């Protein structure tokens, strides 16, 4: 039995995943708003009550009484409780709506559809029960959900959409469930901006619309755009083996001869992440320039032959930064500043060093059970960001970046077509995620780490641009998903 309850904190983009799409061969689904009978109903009632309590003792008691021993022991009890409480922070509680039945039926799986308190969004708890006996819960997972079949969500005007966004954001502010900034634009016209929370809880400094928030993995968009600029100048070829740019102080030639620039851009290289044990055991002060990361990369091995499949790789994207330095003859940070940020008009974006007094920069926060209720992420994250993530920006600068991309100011349309084409079954192009929605093709990227979460969505077919940045972990992605859901309901799409 698989355990779908566990999760990874590093670079998470929200504990509730995007709503699962239709499976191959599946005709559809029907929602039945009737409470299940017998032991299944009892287990579900206890589950929802424990979840909504957000109380560690009650959650533990629920797991011990209503879940199988095998499931309980898959991870430490504290880890189970942590997942409940992390997901609760993004919902404010759940209320039952229906049991979802699929055609054809999904064997052994019970999908419970619920509505959350903060976003009025549809969520799902996916359960598997043991056979016989009390039918205790043997597997449990939290997911997003598509709109129930017995609910009609009508079209919205742009004004109605913005009004609903305002309602949600005020609710999140009142509950201290969001700290950060949100910008919604249609092409170059800004339609809506929202700010709340504190950039520094220590000194009670409020966020403002130009507060600099950590990008997490969103730097990958800048890195991939820079690579395509060099491709256009014939200084880099997508088919080049990376051994052309990297010597063996980075990786053995037996690896770099196999991996191409294309593999790095598409996360199909087989490389992993430099956020390894050595990173966690080393002072952050050791990592400022790209060469400083060699000790974290040198022992990497390939998980599979390059090109075989998708595997998200921070090391791969980082090495693209090294290639930028080699091909351009410039320092990576100078190149991004001069060739990406400056022409795009991004005045408040850079890989700032966290031990420098950078003005109007937000500190990231993670909730904990101490007397303060929070801890900052200064000793968790990098001292200075780089090609794979960790830089800073603002929602207004991200809007400018989106406009510069779509207008052809940074790279040609031919390059954009390549960057925004899915190159694997993971809906990922060259440093950009790619999704199809009722509103059209959506490209962008998210970034997350303890104490930070940011997201950019560029809806290519109707011109809407949504940027969200937060100094709470898992703070931005739920907001971005809700806004995108409402844009999908606009009357003119």
VEXDREN-2710 file (C-alpha; in Angstrom, 1 decimal):
% VEXDREN-2710
k/r/px/py/pz
1/UNK/0.0/0.0/0.0
2/UNK/1.5/3.3/-1.0
3/UNK/1.8/6.1/1.5
4/UNK/0.6/9.3/-0.1
5/UNK/0.5/11.3/3.1
6/UNK/4.2/12.1/3.4
7/UNK/5.6/15.2/1.7
8/UNK/8.9/17.0/1.1
9/UNK/9.5/20.4/2.6
10/UNK/12.3/21.4/0.3
11/UNK/10.9/23.4/-2.7
12/UNK/7.4/22.4/-1.9
13/UNK/4.8/24.5/-3.8
14/UNK/1.8/23.8/-1.7
15/UNK/0.6/20.8/0.3
16/UNK/-2.6/20.4/-1.6
17/UNK/-1.5/19.5/-5.1
18/UNK/-3.2/20.7/-8.3
19/UNK/-6.4/19.0/-9.0
20/UNK/-5.8/15.6/-10.7
21/UNK/-6.9/15.4/-14.3
22/UNK/-8.9/12.6/-15.9
23/UNK/-7.1/9.3/-16.1
24/UNK/-6.6/7.5/-19.4
25/UNK/-9.8/5.7/-20.4
26/UNK/-11.9/7.4/-17.7
27/UNK/-15.2/8.7/-19.0
28/UNK/-16.0/11.0/-16.1
29/UNK/-17.2/11.3/-12.5
30/UNK/-20.3/11.9/-10.4
31/UNK/-20.5/13.5/-7.0
32/UNK/-23.0/12.1/-4.4
33/UNK/-23.6/14.4/-1.5
34/UNK/-24.6/11.7/1.0
35/UNK/-22.6/10.8/4.1
36/UNK/-21.2/7.3/3.9
37/UNK/-22.7/4.7/6.2
38/UNK/-21.1/2.3/8.7
39/UNK/-17.5/2.3/9.7
40/UNK/-16.4/4.3/6.6
41/UNK/-18.7/7.1/7.7
42/UNK/-17.3/6.9/11.3
43/UNK/-13.7/7.0/10.1
44/UNK/-14.4/10.0/7.8
45/UNK/-16.2/11.9/10.6
46/UNK/-13.3/11.4/12.9
47/UNK/-10.8/12.4/10.2
48/UNK/-12.5/15.7/9.4
49/UNK/-12.9/16.6/13.1
50/UNK/-9.3/15.8/13.8
51/UNK/-8.1/17.8/10.8
52/UNK/-10.3/20.8/11.6
53/UNK/-9.1/20.8/15.2
54/UNK/-5.5/21.5/14.1
55/UNK/-4.5/20.0/17.4
56/UNK/-1.6/17.6/17.5
57/UNK/-3.0/15.5/20.3
58/UNK/-6.4/15.0/18.6
59/UNK/-4.7/14.2/15.3
60/UNK/-2.5/11.6/17.0
61/UNK/-5.5/10.1/18.7
62/UNK/-7.3/9.9/15.3
63/UNK/-4.4/8.2/13.6
64/UNK/-4.0/5.6/16.4
65/UNK/-7.7/4.7/16.6
66/UNK/-8.8/5.0/12.9
67/UNK/-5.7/4.1/10.8
68/UNK/-4.0/0.7/10.4
69/UNK/-0.8/0.0/12.3
70/UNK/1.1/-0.4/9.1
71/UNK/0.1/3.1/8.0
72/UNK/0.9/4.7/11.3
73/UNK/4.4/3.2/11.3
74/UNK/5.3/4.3/7.7
75/UNK/6.7/7.5/9.1
76/UNK/7.1/8.9/12.7
77/UNK/3.9/10.0/14.2
78/UNK/5.2/13.6/14.4
79/UNK/5.6/13.6/10.6
80/UNK/2.0/12.5/10.1
81/UNK/0.8/15.3/12.4
82/UNK/3.0/17.8/10.6
83/UNK/1.3/17.0/7.3
84/UNK/-2.1/17.5/8.8
85/UNK/-1.1/20.8/10.3
86/UNK/0.7/22.0/7.2
87/UNK/-2.3/21.4/5.0
88/UNK/-4.6/23.0/7.5
89/UNK/-2.6/26.2/7.3
90/UNK/-3.5/26.4/3.6
91/UNK/-7.2/25.7/4.1
92/UNK/-8.4/26.9/7.5
93/UNK/-10.6/23.8/7.7
94/UNK/-12.6/21.5/5.5
95/UNK/-16.3/20.8/5.1
96/UNK/-17.8/17.6/3.5
97/UNK/-19.4/17.9/0.1
98/UNK/-19.6/14.6/-1.6
99/UNK/-18.2/11.1/-2.4
100/UNK/-16.9/11.0/-5.9
101/UNK/-17.6/8.0/-8.1
102/UNK/-15.7/7.6/-11.3
103/UNK/-16.6/5.8/-14.6
104/UNK/-15.1/3.3/-14.8
105/UNK/-14.6/2.9/-11.0
106/UNK/-11.3/3.4/-9.4
107/UNK/-10.7/0.1/-7.6
108/UNK/-9.9/0.3/-3.9
109/UNK/-9.9/4.1/-3.8
110/UNK/-12.4/6.4/-2.1
111/UNK/-12.3/10.1/-3.0
112/UNK/-14.0/12.5/-0.6
113/UNK/-14.6/16.0/-2.0
114/UNK/-14.6/18.9/0.5
115/UNK/-14.6/22.7/0.4
116/UNK/-12.0/24.7/2.3
117/UNK/-12.6/27.7/4.6
118/UNK/-10.0/30.1/3.2
119/UNK/-10.4/29.9/-0.5
120/UNK/-13.8/28.3/-1.1
121/UNK/-11.9/25.9/-3.2
122/UNK/-12.5/22.2/-3.8
123/UNK/-10.2/19.7/-2.1
124/UNK/-10.1/16.0/-2.0
125/UNK/-9.0/13.4/0.5
126/UNK/-8.1/10.1/-1.2
127/UNK/-8.6/7.1/1.1
128/UNK/-7.9/3.4/0.9
129/UNK/-9.5/1.1/3.5
130/UNK/-8.2/-2.2/4.8
131/UNK/-10.3/-5.2/3.8
132/UNK/-12.6/-6.7/6.4
133/UNK/-12.9/-5.9/10.0
134/UNK/-13.4/-2.3/10.9
135/UNK/-12.1/-1.2/7.5
136/UNK/-9.5/1.1/9.1
137/UNK/-7.8/3.7/6.9
138/UNK/-4.8/2.1/5.2
139/UNK/-3.8/5.1/3.0
140/UNK/-4.6/8.8/3.1
141/UNK/-3.7/11.7/0.9
142/UNK/-4.6/15.3/0.4
143/UNK/-5.2/16.6/-3.1
144/UNK/-6.9/19.4/-5.0
145/UNK/-10.2/18.5/-6.7
146/UNK/-12.1/19.4/-9.8
147/UNK/-15.5/21.1/-9.5
148/UNK/-18.1/18.6/-8.3
149/UNK/-20.5/17.4/-10.9
150/UNK/-23.5/18.6/-8.8
151/UNK/-22.2/22.2/-8.6
152/UNK/-22.5/24.8/-11.3
153/UNK/-19.9/27.6/-11.3
154/UNK/-21.2/30.2/-13.6
155/UNK/-19.1/32.6/-15.7
156/UNK/-17.6/35.7/-14.2
157/UNK/-17.0/39.2/-15.5
158/UNK/-13.6/40.7/-14.9
159/UNK/-15.0/43.0/-12.2
160/UNK/-16.7/40.0/-10.5
161/UNK/-13.5/38.0/-10.6
162/UNK/-11.5/40.9/-9.0
163/UNK/-14.2/41.3/-6.4
164/UNK/-14.0/37.6/-5.4
165/UNK/-10.2/37.8/-5.3
166/UNK/-10.4/40.8/-2.9
167/UNK/-12.8/38.8/-0.7
168/UNK/-10.4/35.9/-0.5
169/UNK/-7.4/38.0/0.1
170/UNK/-9.0/39.9/3.0
171/UNK/-10.0/36.6/4.6
172/UNK/-6.4/35.4/4.3
173/UNK/-5.1/38.6/5.8
174/UNK/-7.6/38.5/8.7
175/UNK/-6.5/34.9/9.5
176/UNK/-2.8/35.7/9.1
177/UNK/-2.8/32.9/6.5
178/UNK/-0.9/35.0/3.9
179/UNK/1.9/37.4/4.1
180/UNK/3.1/38.9/0.9
181/UNK/2.0/40.6/-2.3
182/UNK/-0.3/39.8/-5.3
183/UNK/-0.5/41.4/-8.7
184/UNK/-3.0/40.7/-11.5
185/UNK/-2.6/42.3/-14.8
186/UNK/-3.9/42.0/-18.3
187/UNK/-1.0/42.6/-20.6
188/UNK/0.6/45.9/-19.4
189/UNK/-2.5/47.1/-17.5
190/UNK/-2.3/46.3/-13.7
191/UNK/-5.9/45.4/-12.6
192/UNK/-5.3/44.6/-8.9
193/UNK/-2.6/44.7/-6.3
194/UNK/-2.8/43.4/-2.7
195/UNK/-0.3/43.6/0.2
196/UNK/-0.4/42.3/3.8
197/UNK/1.8/40.9/6.5
198/UNK/5.2/41.8/7.8
199/UNK/8.6/41.8/6.1
200/UNK/10.2/41.6/9.6
201/UNK/8.3/40.2/12.5
202/UNK/11.1/41.2/14.8
203/UNK/10.8/44.9/14.1
204/UNK/7.1/44.7/12.8
205/UNK/8.0/46.2/9.4
206/UNK/5.0/45.8/7.1
207/UNK/5.3/44.5/3.6
208/UNK/4.6/46.9/0.7
209/UNK/4.1/46.4/-3.0
210/UNK/7.8/46.8/-3.7
211/UNK/9.0/44.5/-0.9
212/UNK/11.6/42.0/-2.3
213/UNK/10.6/38.4/-1.7
214/UNK/12.6/35.3/-2.3
215/UNK/12.0/33.6/-5.6
216/UNK/12.9/30.1/-4.7
217/UNK/13.2/28.1/-7.9
218/UNK/11.9/30.9/-10.1
219/UNK/15.4/32.0/-10.9
220/UNK/15.3/29.0/-13.3
221/UNK/13.3/31.2/-15.7
222/UNK/16.1/33.8/-15.9
223/UNK/18.8/31.1/-16.3
224/UNK/17.0/29.4/-19.2
225/UNK/16.2/32.7/-20.9
226/UNK/19.9/33.6/-20.7
227/UNK/20.9/30.3/-22.2
228/UNK/18.5/30.9/-25.1
229/UNK/20.0/34.3/-25.7
230/UNK/23.4/32.7/-26.0
231/UNK/21.9/30.0/-28.4
232/UNK/20.7/32.9/-30.6
233/UNK/24.2/34.3/-30.6
234/UNK/25.6/30.9/-31.6
235/UNK/27.7/30.8/-28.4
236/UNK/25.8/27.8/-27.1
237/UNK/24.2/24.9/-28.9
238/UNK/21.3/22.9/-27.2
239/UNK/23.0/19.7/-28.4
240/UNK/26.3/20.5/-26.9
241/UNK/27.6/18.0/-24.4
242/UNK/28.2/20.0/-21.2
243/UNK/31.8/18.7/-21.2
244/UNK/32.4/21.5/-23.7
245/UNK/31.9/24.0/-20.8
246/UNK/32.7/22.1/-17.6
247/UNK/36.0/20.6/-16.6
248/UNK/36.4/17.7/-14.3
249/UNK/36.6/19.9/-11.2
250/UNK/32.8/19.9/-11.6
251/UNK/32.0/16.4/-12.7
252/UNK/33.7/13.4/-14.3
253/UNK/33.9/13.5/-18.0
254/UNK/32.1/10.2/-18.1
255/UNK/29.0/12.1/-17.0
256/UNK/29.5/15.4/-18.8
257/UNK/30.1/13.7/-22.2
258/UNK/26.6/12.2/-21.9
259/UNK/24.6/15.2/-20.7
260/UNK/23.6/18.0/-23.1
261/UNK/22.5/21.5/-22.6
262/UNK/19.0/20.4/-23.6
263/UNK/19.0/17.7/-20.9
264/UNK/19.8/20.4/-18.3
265/UNK/17.1/22.7/-19.5
266/UNK/14.4/20.0/-19.4
267/UNK/15.4/18.3/-16.2
268/UNK/16.1/15.1/-18.1
269/UNK/19.8/14.9/-17.3
270/UNK/19.6/12.3/-14.5
271/UNK/21.4/14.7/-12.1
272/UNK/19.9/15.5/-8.7
273/UNK/20.2/18.4/-6.2
274/UNK/23.1/20.0/-4.5
275/UNK/20.9/20.5/-1.5
276/UNK/22.5/17.4/-0.1
277/UNK/23.9/16.4/3.3
278/UNK/27.2/18.2/2.7
279/UNK/25.2/21.5/2.1
280/UNK/23.3/21.1/5.3
281/UNK/26.5/20.5/7.2
282/UNK/28.4/23.4/5.7
283/UNK/28.3/27.1/6.6
284/UNK/26.2/29.2/4.2
285/UNK/29.0/31.7/4.0
286/UNK/30.9/29.2/1.9
287/UNK/28.6/29.6/-1.1
288/UNK/28.6/33.0/-2.8
289/UNK/30.0/32.5/-6.3
290/UNK/29.3/29.6/-8.6
291/UNK/32.7/28.0/-8.2
292/UNK/32.1/27.7/-4.4
293/UNK/29.5/25.0/-5.2
294/UNK/32.0/22.5/-6.7
295/UNK/32.2/20.5/-3.4
296/UNK/28.4/20.0/-3.5
297/UNK/28.4/18.9/-7.1
298/UNK/31.5/16.8/-7.6
299/UNK/30.1/13.6/-6.1
300/UNK/26.9/13.6/-8.2
301/UNK/26.0/10.5/-10.1
302/UNK/23.3/9.9/-12.8
303/UNK/20.1/8.4/-11.6
304/UNK/19.4/7.3/-15.2
305/UNK/20.7/7.7/-18.7
306/UNK/20.3/11.3/-19.9
307/UNK/17.0/11.8/-21.8
308/UNK/15.2/8.7/-20.4
309/UNK/12.8/10.6/-18.2
310/UNK/12.1/13.8/-16.2
311/UNK/13.7/14.3/-12.8
312/UNK/13.6/17.8/-11.3
313/UNK/17.2/18.8/-10.8
314/UNK/18.6/21.8/-9.0
315/UNK/22.1/20.7/-9.9
316/UNK/21.3/20.6/-13.6
317/UNK/19.9/24.1/-13.6
318/UNK/22.8/25.4/-11.6
319/UNK/25.3/24.0/-14.1
320/UNK/23.5/26.1/-16.8
321/UNK/24.8/29.1/-14.9
322/UNK/28.3/27.8/-15.1
323/UNK/27.8/27.4/-18.9
324/UNK/26.5/31.0/-19.1
325/UNK/29.8/32.1/-17.5
326/UNK/31.9/30.0/-19.8
327/UNK/30.1/30.9/-23.0
328/UNK/29.6/34.6/-22.3
329/UNK/32.9/35.3/-20.5
330/UNK/30.9/37.2/-17.8
331/UNK/30.1/36.5/-14.2
332/UNK/26.7/34.8/-14.0
333/UNK/25.2/37.5/-11.7
334/UNK/26.4/40.3/-13.8
335/UNK/25.0/38.7/-17.0
336/UNK/21.5/38.2/-15.5
337/UNK/21.5/41.7/-14.1
338/UNK/22.6/43.3/-17.4
339/UNK/20.9/41.0/-20.0
340/UNK/17.7/40.0/-18.2
341/UNK/16.8/42.3/-15.4
342/UNK/17.9/45.6/-16.8
343/UNK/16.2/45.3/-20.3
344/UNK/13.0/44.0/-18.7
345/UNK/12.9/47.0/-16.3
346/UNK/13.3/44.8/-13.2
347/UNK/14.6/47.4/-10.7
348/UNK/14.3/45.4/-7.5
349/UNK/15.5/42.0/-8.6
350/UNK/18.9/40.4/-7.9
351/UNK/20.6/37.6/-6.0
352/UNK/21.1/39.7/-2.9
353/UNK/23.4/38.5/-0.1
354/UNK/21.5/37.8/3.1
355/UNK/24.3/39.2/5.3
356/UNK/24.1/42.6/3.6
357/UNK/21.6/45.4/4.7
358/UNK/19.4/45.2/1.6
359/UNK/16.5/47.6/1.9
360/UNK/12.9/46.5/1.9
361/UNK/13.7/42.8/1.8
362/UNK/11.4/40.3/3.4
363/UNK/12.6/37.6/5.9
364/UNK/11.0/34.2/5.5
365/UNK/9.0/32.6/8.3
366/UNK/8.0/29.1/9.3
367/UNK/5.4/28.5/12.0
368/UNK/6.5/26.5/15.0
369/UNK/5.4/25.7/18.5
370/UNK/7.8/28.0/20.4
371/UNK/6.7/31.0/22.5
372/UNK/7.2/33.2/19.4
373/UNK/5.1/31.0/17.2
374/UNK/7.5/31.5/14.3
375/UNK/11.1/30.9/13.2
376/UNK/12.9/32.7/10.4
377/UNK/14.6/30.8/7.6
378/UNK/17.9/32.7/7.5
379/UNK/19.9/29.7/8.6
380/UNK/18.0/27.3/6.3
381/UNK/18.3/28.9/2.9
382/UNK/21.3/30.0/0.8
383/UNK/23.2/33.1/1.7
384/UNK/23.1/34.2/-2.0
385/UNK/20.8/32.8/-4.7
386/UNK/22.0/31.5/-8.0
387/UNK/21.0/29.9/-11.3
388/UNK/18.7/27.3/-9.7
389/UNK/17.0/29.6/-7.3
390/UNK/17.2/31.8/-4.2
391/UNK/17.2/35.3/-5.7
392/UNK/14.8/38.1/-4.9
393/UNK/12.2/40.0/-6.8
394/UNK/8.9/41.8/-6.5
395/UNK/5.4/41.2/-8.1
396/UNK/5.8/44.3/-10.2
397/UNK/9.2/43.2/-11.5
398/UNK/7.8/39.7/-12.3
399/UNK/5.1/41.5/-14.3
400/UNK/7.8/43.4/-16.2
401/UNK/9.6/40.2/-16.8
402/UNK/6.5/38.6/-18.3
403/UNK/5.9/41.6/-20.6
404/UNK/9.6/41.6/-21.7
405/UNK/9.3/37.9/-22.6
406/UNK/6.0/38.1/-24.5
407/UNK/7.0/41.2/-26.4
408/UNK/10.2/39.6/-27.7
409/UNK/12.5/42.0/-25.8
410/UNK/14.6/39.2/-24.3
411/UNK/14.5/36.4/-26.8
412/UNK/12.9/35.7/-30.2
413/UNK/9.5/34.1/-30.7
414/UNK/11.3/31.1/-32.1
415/UNK/13.2/30.7/-28.8
416/UNK/10.0/31.2/-26.8
417/UNK/8.2/28.5/-28.8
418/UNK/11.0/26.2/-27.8
419/UNK/11.1/27.2/-24.2
420/UNK/7.3/26.9/-23.8
421/UNK/7.0/23.5/-25.5
422/UNK/6.7/20.5/-23.2
423/UNK/9.7/18.3/-23.7
424/UNK/8.6/15.4/-21.4
425/UNK/5.5/14.0/-19.8
426/UNK/6.0/16.4/-16.8
427/UNK/4.6/19.5/-18.7
428/UNK/8.0/21.3/-18.5
429/UNK/9.8/23.2/-21.2
430/UNK/13.1/25.1/-20.8
431/UNK/13.0/26.4/-17.3
432/UNK/9.2/27.0/-17.5
433/UNK/6.3/24.9/-16.4
434/UNK/3.5/24.5/-19.0
435/UNK/-0.2/23.9/-18.4
436/UNK/-3.4/23.9/-20.5
437/UNK/-6.4/25.6/-18.9
438/UNK/-9.8/26.7/-20.1
439/UNK/-8.3/30.2/-20.3
440/UNK/-5.5/29.0/-22.5
441/UNK/-1.8/28.0/-22.3
442/UNK/-0.2/29.0/-19.0
443/UNK/3.6/29.2/-18.6
444/UNK/5.6/30.3/-15.6
445/UNK/7.3/28.8/-12.6
446/UNK/6.8/28.5/-8.8
447/UNK/9.4/28.5/-6.1
448/UNK/9.3/27.3/-2.5
449/UNK/11.4/26.5/0.5
450/UNK/10.8/26.8/4.3
451/UNK/9.7/30.3/4.8
452/UNK/9.1/31.3/1.2
453/UNK/6.8/30.7/-1.8
454/UNK/6.4/32.6/-5.0
455/UNK/4.6/32.0/-8.3
456/UNK/4.3/33.6/-11.8
457/UNK/1.6/32.6/-14.3
458/UNK/1.5/34.0/-17.8
459/UNK/-1.7/33.1/-19.6
460/UNK/-0.6/33.4/-23.2
461/UNK/-4.0/33.3/-25.0
462/UNK/-5.7/36.1/-23.1
463/UNK/-2.9/38.2/-21.7
464/UNK/-3.5/37.8/-18.0
465/UNK/-0.4/37.8/-15.8
466/UNK/-0.6/36.8/-12.1
467/UNK/2.4/37.2/-9.8
468/UNK/2.3/36.2/-6.1
469/UNK/5.1/36.3/-3.6
470/UNK/5.0/35.3/0.1
471/UNK/7.4/35.1/3.0
472/UNK/5.4/32.2/4.4
473/UNK/6.1/28.7/3.1
474/UNK/3.3/27.4/0.9
475/UNK/1.8/31.0/1.0
476/UNK/1.7/31.9/-2.6
477/UNK/0.8/28.8/-4.6
478/UNK/-2.8/28.4/-3.2
479/UNK/-3.5/32.0/-4.0
480/UNK/-2.1/31.6/-7.5
481/UNK/-4.3/28.5/-8.1
482/UNK/-7.4/30.3/-6.8
483/UNK/-6.9/33.3/-9.1
484/UNK/-6.2/31.1/-12.1
485/UNK/-9.4/29.1/-11.3
486/UNK/-11.4/32.4/-11.4
487/UNK/-9.7/33.6/-14.6
488/UNK/-10.7/30.3/-16.2
489/UNK/-14.4/31.3/-15.5
490/UNK/-14.2/34.6/-17.3
491/UNK/-17.0/35.2/-19.7
492/UNK/-14.8/36.2/-22.7
493/UNK/-12.7/33.0/-22.8
END
